[in-house]
Amino acid sequence: MIAAMPPLALVVLALLMGGVWPRLMARQTRFRYTPQAALLAWQAVSLGAIISALAAAPAAIPSFSGGRGLGDQWVLLALVCLVSGAVLISLLVSGHRVGTRLRALRDDHLALVDLIGADGQGRDRSVRVLEHPLPTAYCIPGRRSRVVLSQGTLEQLSTAELDAVLAHERAHLQARHDLLLEFFTVVHEAVPAPLRVPVALDEVRLLIEVLADRVAIREAGAVHTARALFAVAAGRALTK
């Protein structure tokens, strides 16, 4: 159906899905109550923008070829390949740049955490503890994933609150939320700078956090999860 659309309509659709709709969707805070469905909607809009941008140039072929065969229309074919190729190359370059950057940062961070961190004190071997008085927690995704806690987290949070923190971070790792966020980051950076919507990327990050929060609530309860998140957030605020 997309291929049958007029090329101008595809260009407009790509601009709407790539720049206008994300701004409107980011304002809809009620999406946060259904994070799974909201993220599916965000993915659909992102993929729609990509497909529309890739299909716009090929859809113009019938209009410019005059119904003739394409054997002697090499200029038109070259132009179509150039336009669609530019969109594809932008995506590939963005994917390579974002992926390389993220994996390099994770590898360096993982090496540092394993070097200076202590074992998780009876917890699974993927948990590392850093000597820091303020409560903080985060995860490092990848093949050798880690959940990183500070000593302040172990000392200041109750057992139930600590379980909530661990459930939250493990939810990120098990669901590979990092890959989902990487996809959106690649699309974001592939879009021309004037059309980028930073608030949309922030909203996606928030939805991913809500998903992990819900896992923590199911495993540790709403009260313990809220207290744990508040303590960790307060610790991060004090370090800024």
Secondary structure, DSSP 8 states (H G I E B T S, - for coil): --TTS-HHHHHHHHHIIIIIHHHHHHT-GGGGGSHHHHHHHHHHHHHHHHHHHHHHHHHTHHHHHTT--STT-HHHHHHHHHHHHHHHHHHHHHHHHHHHHHHHHHHHHHHHHHHH-EE-TTS-TTEEEE--SS--EEEE-STT-EEEEEHHHHHHS-HHHHHHHHHHHHHHHHTTHHHHHHHHHHHHHHS-GGG--HHHHHHHHHHHHHHHHHHHHHHH-HHHHHHHHHHHHHHHHHH-
